[in-house]
Structures are given as structure tokens and as C-alpha cells.
Amino acid sequence: MIKEQQQSSFYQWLGEQIKRARKNANLTQEELAKQLSLSRVSVANIEKGKQKIQIHTLIETAYYLNMSFEDLYKRALESLKFESTIESRIIREVDPKNLAGIRNLKYLITETLSKKIKPE
């Protein structure tokens, strides 16, 4: 089961990929929103990871941005598996009595690694 923090990280990662592809395609948020029948605010929220994107909208987004949906999907799944592995290692290796410490350490490691593994 995907945890809330993993979901949040996933949608932030996905939004960053969409934003990067939109900019590479020289489209504004407004132009992409019009093609997807969304508001500009919705596109902005998707790019920030604050709004979940429906699968049909994601497929259309990939099409309009000339992205490979299959590649994006595989990389998104890999990002979830990677974070899950980090979480399980932290839980195994850190004293379980110190839950606040575990959460802080998990956050620090996840944030650090996510910045290093983001595709360019």
C-alpha cells in the first residue's frame, strides 16, 4: 500500500516532469490547460504536486508534451519503489523507540535523495 508521504512525493515528482516537458515544448500553463480542458490553476497545481491527475488526463498530457507515457509510468513506479526501500531500511536500522527521530531522519534522507535522483 502506498503511504501518504509516498503519494505526495510521487505527485511532486510527476508534476516536475510535466513542468519540465511543458517548458521544453515552449508551452505556457494556459496553453496546456486549454488543450487538456483544464484551468491554468489546475495545471499549476498538478505541476506542484498539489493536485492528483486522472489517468486519461495524464495520457493526454504526455501526448501534447510529446512525452512517452510508458517511460513516464515506469519511472514513476521506480521512484515509489526506491522511496519504499529507503523507508524500510530506516525502520530496520534506527531505534524504533525514537519515532520522532525516525521521521526526521526519513524526511532528511528522502529529501536529499530525491534531489539527487531527479532526471534532468
N, C-alpha and C positions, 0 to 999 in steps of 0.2 A: 504494500500500500504506500502511496506517495504521501509524504508528510507535508504539512502546510509550508514549512520553510523551503522544502524542495520544490514545491509548486511555485512559490514566489521566485526562487532563483531561476527556475525553468522559464517562466514568463518574462523575466527581466532579460535573460539570455536571448530568448526568441525575439523580443522587441528590439534588442540591439542589432540583431541580424537583419531584421526588416528595415530598421532605420538606415543601416549601412547600405543595404541594397537599394533603398529608395534614393538615397543621395547619389549613389553611383549611377543610377538611372536618370539623374537630373530632374527628379520629380519633387514637387512640394507636397506637404502633407495634404493640402487642399486638393491637389490634382489626384493623388492616390485615393483619397476619400471619395471623390466623385466617381472614380472607376469602380470602387467597391460598394457604392451606395451607402457610405457611412458618413458621419460628420467628421470634420477635421479634428475635433476634440477626441473622438473615438480613436482615430489613427494615432494621435499624440499619446493617449493613454495606453494603447497597445504597445507603442514603441518604448514606453517607460516601464512596461510590465505590470501596469496597474489594472488593465482590463484584459480578461481572457478573450481569446479569439476563437470563433467557431471554425470547425474543420473546413467547411466549404469556403469560408472567407479566407482561411489560410491558403487553400489551394488556389483561389483566385489571386491572392496577393503574390504568391510565388509566380504565377503566370504573368501578371502585369509587371513584375520586377525582374522578369527573365531569370528566375532562380529555379534550381532543381528542387522540387518538393521532396523527392525521395532522399536526397542528400541532407536537406534541412531536417527532415524527420529522423534520420539515422543519427545525426549529430546531436539532436535534442535528446534522444534516448540515451546516448552515450554520456551526455552531461548529467543526466539523472543518476545513472549507474555509478559514475565517478563520485558524485557527492555522497551517495549512499555508502560507498566503500569507505570514504573518509569518516563518515559518522560512525560506522560500526567499529573502525579502528580506535577512534577516540574513546568510545564507550568501553571497549575492551581494555585499553591501556591506561585509563585515568581512574583514580579512586572514585567509585560510584557514590560514596558518601558526600562528595563535594559537587552537588548538582549545579550550583551556580558557576563553579569553576569549569565544569564540563561544557556548559552552554557558552561561556565566554571563549573558551579555547576552540570549540567547534566553530563559532562565529568568526573568530580571527583566522583560523585555517581556511575555512570555506571562502571567505572574502579574499584572502591573499591568493589562494589557488585559482579562484575564478578570474582574477585579473591577469594571471599568468597564462591561462589556457584559452582565453578568448581568441577566436580566429580573427585574422586581420582582414 
